[in-house]
Amino acid sequence: MSVFRILLSTALLACGSEGLTLPIGWSNPSGKVLTNVRNNVWLAERPFYPRIPGLTKTDVGGKMAVVKLPDGSLWVHSPVELDDALEMALSDLGPVRHIVTPNTEHQKFAPQWISRYPDAISYVCPGLKERKPEVGWDESIGIDSTGQWSDVPPASWGGVFDLCWIDAECGPFMNRPFFSEVVFNHRPSKVLFVTDLFWNYPSSSSVPISTRLWKLGMDVIYAPFYNKFMQIKPKFESRLDVILSWDFDIIAPCHGDTISENAKAVLSRHLGYK
């Protein structure tokens, strides 16, 4: 065991995982390894860098979600890099049994988690398992055994989630859903987990200029283009109706600050539905 892990073990024994801290930055303003947002729900806030050439040093922020299921196991959404501090904080909460890759973009660290937790079941958005079989995902979610759209979560999740695959979108020169994102609602906590369907980048002066420019591009260029040209209507509207029918009052996006007021109205407005 490394010296760092020994020190972490000592810290955990002394004050629990809440006592562990990381460098403070705009993408992890609290410096916490895990931040508790509702009962049995935590977020791991970390720097996140796009895979786009020329922007690989722009921190757009990333959030991983952790939910403790009724059986005591952990459900992990959009994994961030698994370091010693995070691994030990998770071990203090329970065993990792479910690893979710929710869209085509947030897949970078899936192999690391699948390797580290071989007893966990790994899930992935539709289409990616077939395109990248080498990663080793176990199951696709958002579809049934015939490959058709399905809103039925795995039974092993304990009946505490709603899910919806956003298959009603298209990308330029792509014959498939752009992000192929699956959106999740944790019923007991009323927290909605989204990946790239919604973002909420802060614009304060504490945020690096490159990140503010990224926010400007996403808000002013990408979002209007997505809403006008990439949504396949009325099918997209039906998917949004499914999501808005759920009982949630917090949005936990992978990028940017959580939304805890008027969550449904904020999501609807973001997607072009006033």
Sequence and secondary structure as in RCSB ss.txt:
>XXXX:A:sequence
MSVFRILLSTALLACGSEGLTLPIGWSNPSGKVLTNVRNNVWLAERPFYPRIPGLTKTDVGGKMAVVKLPDGSLW
VHSPVELDDALEMALSDLGPVRHIVTPNTEHQKFAPQWISRYPDAISYVCPGLKERKPEVGWDESIGIDSTGQWS
DVPPASWGGVFDLCWIDAECGPFMNRPFFSEVVFNHRPSKVLFVTDLFWNYPSSSSVPISTRLWKLGMDVIYAPF
YNKFMQIKPKFESRLDVILSWDFDIIAPCHGDTISENAKAVLSRHLGYK
>XXXX:A:secstr
  HHHHHHHHHHHHH GGG B   BTTBTT BSSEEEETTEEEEEE    SSTT TT    EEEEEEE TTS EE
EES     HHHHHHHHHH  EEEEEE SSSTTTTHHHHHHH TTSEEEE TTHHHH GGG   EE SB TTS B 
    GGGTT EEEEE  SB  TT SS SS  EEEEETTTTEEEESSS  B   STTS HHHHHHHHHIIIIIHHH
IIIIIB TTHHHHHHHHHHTS   EEEESSB  B SSHHHHHHHHTT  
